[in-house]
């Protein structure tokens, strides 16, 4: 599936924690945050800020959200 490279570790962690992650839904999402995409489709990234968040494997930690929060997504 197309999401494996970018979202695979996050999806695996969510499934390990018992969350249901529908593969059909994953086929239609992107790891890009829409707040960084401008009118012309360019993505603006604060590289230093993003790089500072990476762990030893090069991954950012998952955000913690309440499961009853409608913004929780998956």
Secondary structure as UniProt FT lines:
FT   TURN            2..3
FT   HELIX           4..16
FT   TURN            17..18
FT   HELIX           23..26
FT   TURN            27..28
FT   HELIX           34..36
FT   TURN            39..40
FT   HELIX           47..52
FT   TURN            56..57
FT   TURN            67..68
FT   HELIX           70..72
//
